[in-house]
Amino acid sequence: MISKKLAARRKMDVFSTDDIIIAREKRPITKIFEASGEAYFRKIEKEVVRDVSQKKDVIIDCGGGVVLDPENIAVLKTNGIVFYLSATPKEIHARLHHETHRPLLKVDNPEARIEDLLAKREAFYAQADYTIDTNKKSPGQICEEINDIVDQERNS
């Protein structure tokens, strides 16, 4: 949602790595994880990141696990600015509780799982160029913060 709103505001194309993976694989992410495993998904994700990172003046919307591969971070930073949109586990759970396409959250206690994933990924997320705290902010407010940072980067 943020990426689409930002893309409209900046008049840019947006590419969702998850959407591209679904289209390439012709199956939902949950089915990819079930049938082929997370390692296979991460391999495809890496290929997609490499492909879309070659494009100029686009917004790339990545899944939260994309940072687990240091090459993904390096490739994303080559032509762009990497933002980490942070939120508390409680906030993330509230935003995602209705979504069914997130295989890593198909557990008895998704909020605890989110907390665990955030803790394990903290060092990876810290490699982003900018971190934006999204707690209790509207998509418009978040887009405005990103937009301001991008404008500052381009003018410096």
N, C-alpha and C positions, 0 to 999 in steps of 0.2 A: 504494500500500500504506500509506504513512504517513497519507494523508488519510482512508482508510477506518478505520484503527485509531484515529486521533484523533477522528473523527466518532463512533465507537462509544463511546469514552471520555467524550466531552462530550455525548453524546446529541443530536447535531446531524445534519442532512442534509448530504451531500457532493455536489458537482457537479463533474464532470470536464469541462473545456472540450473536450478532445479527444473524449471520449465523446459529448458533445452535438453536436459538429461531424459526427462519423461518423453519428449518428442523423439529423441534418437532411439531410445530403448523400446518405445511403443508399449510402455507399461508404467504404472504408478510407482513411486519410490518405495512404498511399502512392499510391493511385489518384487522389486529389485532386491531389497534387503532379504526378503523371505527366500527367494529362489537362488540368488547369487551371492548374498552376503554383503556386509559393509565394506570389506576390502575391495570388492569389485566395484561397488558404487563409488568409492573414493578414487579409484583408477579412472573411471569415466568422468567424474567431477574434475579431476586434474586436466584431462584432455579438453574439456569444455572451457575451463578457466584459461588455459593456454590459448585456445581459439578466440574467445571473446576479448581477451586482454590485448589483442593485436589491433582492435578497433579504436578509432580516435573519437573523442567527444561523445562518449556514450556513458550510460550509467549501468553498472553491473551489480545486480542484486544476488548476493551469494547466501547460501545456507550457512548456518552457524558452525558447521564442522569443516568448512573449507580451509580454515586457518590451521588445521592439524598438520598440513603438509607445508613445510617452510618454503618450498618452491612456489606454491600457490601465492603466498604472501609476496614473495619477490617479484613474481610475474605481474601481479595486480599493481604493485607499486611502480613498475617500469613506466607505464603510461598514465598513471592516475594517482589519485589520492584515496587512501583506504580509511574508511570510517568504521568504527565499532559503535553500534547503537546499544548501549548498555541498559539493563533494567534488572530489578530484583527478581529472584525466582518467583515470588508471589505475583508480580506484575506480568511476567512472561506467561505463567500458567493461566492467569486471567485472560490474557490475549489469545492463547492457543488452545484452551480447554475444549473448544468445539471442533478443532481440526482433527481429521482422521488420517492424514497422510504423513504423520511424523512417527516413523517406526521406533525411534529411540525413546519416545514418550509413551509407548504402549506398555505401561507398567502399572502396578497397583497404586503407587504414590508418585505421580508425575512431578509434583512440586519438589519432592526430595531428589528425584532424578535430575531435574533442571539445576538444582543447587549443586549436585555432584558434577554435572557436565560443566557448569560455569567455573567451578573450582579447578577442574582438570584443564580447562582451556584458558585460564586466566593469563598465563604467561604468553600464550599465543595471541590473545586479544590485545595484550599490551603492546604488540608490535604495530598496531594500527597507527596511522599518522595522527588521527584525532579520535577521541572518545567523546561521545555525546550521551549524557544521562537522559534517557527518555522517560523516566518515571514521571507519571502524572502530567505528561505533556501531550498535546494534540499532534496529530500528524503534520498539521500546518506549522506549528511551532518548531517541530523537529526539522522540517524542510527549510524553514527560515534560517535556522542555525547552520545547517549544512550549506545552504546557499551563500550565506555571509562568509563562511570560511573559504569556499571555492572562489568567490569574488576577490577576497583578500589575497589568496594564493596567486591568482592570475594577475593581480595588479602589483605584485611585488617582484 
